Amino acid sequence: MDVKYPNITVQLTGQDGNAFGIIGKVSGALRRGGVPKEEIAKFTSKAMSGDYDNVLTTCMEWVNCD
């Protein structure tokens, strides 16, 4: 699977399993990585479009997850 922003890494292991917290953590990393607001909005929309597994899958598609 190709990661959209391979230069951005987010540690998700050992984190709270709250979906909104995970989305916020990845969104913040994208923002700090210089990703445009429009792209972050696309990430957020896609991550919120399904269940918890969708959140994790979307995160792994957009950034490197540890």
N, C-alpha and C positions, 0 to 999 in steps of 0.2 A: 504494500500500500504506500503510495506516495503521500508525503506530508506536505501540506500547502505552504507552511512556514517552518521549514526544518531548522532554521536558526533560532527558533524560540522553543525553550524547554520549560515545562511546568511539572512540578512534583505533585502528583495526585495520591501516591501511596502514603498511607498514614494520615490522610486528611479526613475531615468530616465527610460523610457520605451524602450530604445535602446537595441535591442537584443544582439549586440556585447558587450555592456557595462555589461549586465547581465551575459553573458558567462564569461567575464573577471573577474567579481566579484566572481563568484562561483569558477572559476579556481584558483584564488588567495587564496581563503579560503581552497580549497583542498590542494594546495601547502603548505600553512601554517600548515595544519593539518597533514602533513607528508605523503600524498598520493603519490605513485610513479608516475613519469612523464608519464609512459606508460598508467596508469589508467586515468590520467588527459587528455591525448590525446584521449582516448576512449570517455570520457565525451564530450570533445569539438567536436569530429566528430559526435557523436549522436545528440548533441544539434543543430549543424549546418545542419543536414540532412533533415530539414523540415521547416515549417513556424514558426511564432512567438509562437503559442500555443505549438508547439513541444519544443521550447526552454524552456518555463515555465514548461511543463510536465517533461522534462528531468532533470531540476534543482530539482524539487520536488522528483524525483526518487533517486537522488544522495545525497542530503543534506536536512536538515530541513530548511524550508523557513518561515520567519516571514513577 
